Amino acid sequence: MTDRERIGKRIAELRKEHSYSQAKLAELTGLDGGHIARIELGRYNVGIDTLSKVADAFELMLDFTEKK
């Protein structure tokens, strides 16, 4: 699994944990719903500004963590 796919999968998990639809997450981030779908599928190379918007929607900070 690539980093892009791993990050997309994690965003999808967080979205579901918060009971958000892709449309709701799009609304909270100001991004297009199709864009959210591409991110979650790992089909889009996400920049730091976009990741920051997504993190804000989940009240999280972007940070570096140790690899498992």
C-alpha positions in Angstrom: 0.0 0.0 0.0 1.4 3.4 -0.9 1.5 6.3 1.5 -1.2 8.0 -0.6 -3.5 5.0 -0.3 -2.8 4.6 3.4 -3.6 8.3 4.1 -6.8 8.1 2.0 -7.9 5.0 3.9 -7.3 6.7 7.2 -9.3 9.7 6.1 -12.2 7.4 5.2 -11.9 5.7 8.6 -12.0 9.0 10.4 -14.9 10.1 8.3 -16.9 7.0 9.2 -16.0 7.3 12.9 -17.5 10.8 12.9 -20.5 9.6 10.9 -19.8 12.0 8.1 -20.8 11.4 4.5 -18.3 12.4 1.8 -20.7 15.3 1.1 -20.5 16.4 4.7 -16.7 16.2 4.8 -16.6 18.2 1.6 -18.8 20.8 3.1 -16.7 21.1 6.2 -13.4 21.3 4.2 -14.7 23.5 1.3 -13.5 20.7 -1.1 -15.5 19.1 -3.8 -17.2 15.7 -2.9 -15.5 14.1 -5.9 -12.2 15.3 -4.6 -12.8 13.7 -1.2 -13.6 10.4 -3.0 -10.4 10.5 -5.0 -8.4 11.3 -1.8 -9.9 8.3 0.0 -9.2 6.0 -2.9 -5.6 7.1 -3.0 -6.0 8.5 -6.5 -5.0 12.0 -5.7 -1.7 13.4 -4.4 -2.8 15.5 -1.5 -1.0 18.7 -0.6 -0.4 20.0 2.9 -3.1 22.7 2.6 -5.7 20.1 1.7 -4.6 17.7 4.4 -4.8 20.6 6.9 -8.4 21.3 5.9 -9.3 17.6 6.4 -7.5 17.5 9.8 -9.4 20.7 10.9 -12.7 19.0 10.0 -11.8 16.2 12.5 -10.3 18.6 15.0 -6.8 17.0 14.5 -3.4 18.4 13.9 -1.0 17.3 11.2 2.1 15.7 12.8 4.8 13.3 12.1 4.5 9.9 13.9 6.7 6.9 14.1 6.3 4.2 11.5 5.0 0.9 12.9 
